[in-house]
Amino acid sequence: MAFRCSITDKQEKIHTWPYGLSVGEGGYYGAVKHYYGMNHLRRSILNATEDEYKFRQMLQKSKYPIKCALEIGTFKGTGTALMAHYAKKVITIDKFNFVDKYAFWMEFDVYQKIFSYIIEDEEDKKKLIDTLDFDFAFIDGDHTEEGIRSDLACVKRCGRVLFHDYYDDEAQGIVPVVNELAKTDRVINNMPFAYWERPGWTDS
Ligand SMILES: C[S@@+](CC[C@H](N)C(=O)[O-])C[C@H]1O[C@@H](n2cnc3c(N)ncnc32)[C@H](O)[C@@H]1O
């Protein structure tokens, strides 16, 4: 029976000529690793192949689709490109301009949906974010507790925030901040991700 295949399928072992012909590991993770190498995966949301599925799940946690996502911490744009598949538009902010990201976004056909900004300092970042309209935020920039608190304060008004690098380890800056949110609000943990949504969040 014919079936419709997709990028989320696992790569099965296929024996064909020439034997041992290298193929990726399936999915977006596999494609990035195969064509761009570990250099593009390092420090990204794709630490492991399972992380791709977790990230996809978290982007779809809310019953309301994302109109505009704001990412703090672009790096080489790996997470940005995947987010662009779930959002109409993605705004991404970093302290540095890692130029590999542009060709990468073009290759994955999401370049037109992404608006990339470089900030000078925290004050500059805050001023920029104050001018932006977004309904989902992804925090993956400065991983210190102070940095996470400051980024959360900048984006919290949007009502939906996804955090990267949430582990069972109080020494990680993100952990006390997320645990504090979880005291009053529902936070979904799917390590290494944690997702907070303001109670009663609705699309406007
Ligand atoms: C772990 S990487 C982000 C990975 C990216 N989200 C991905 O999935 O491919 C962290 C990025 O945050 C940036 N960064 C560090 N401190 C920052 C800050 N205070 N504001 C904005 N970006 C920051 C770094 O330059 C780096 O590119």
The ligand as a Gaussian input file, in Angstrom:
#p B3LYP/6-31G(d) Opt

LIG

0 1
 C       22.994000      28.151000      22.372000
 S       23.205000      29.377000      21.152000
 C       21.606000      29.476000      20.386000
 C       21.271000      28.305000      19.531000
 C       20.067000      28.496000      18.636000
 N       18.890000      28.910000      19.364000
 C       19.779000      27.206000      17.887000
 O       18.870000      26.472000      18.262000
 O       20.481000      26.932000      16.909000
 C       23.220000      30.844000      22.116000
 C       23.312000      32.117000      21.321000
 O       22.935000      33.187000      22.190000
 C       23.722000      34.307000      21.928000
 N       23.716000      35.151000      23.137000
 C       24.473000      35.049000      24.252000
 N       24.160000      35.999000      25.130000
 C       23.150000      36.724000      24.563000
 C       22.382000      37.846000      24.978000
 N       22.590000      38.417000      26.165000
 N       21.423000      38.338000      24.149000
 C       21.216000      37.751000      22.932000
 N       21.911000      36.679000      22.491000
 C       22.866000      36.178000      23.290000
 C       25.097000      33.719000      21.578000
 O       25.840000      34.640000      20.797000
 C       24.711000      32.441000      20.823000
 O       24.673000      32.674000      19.439000

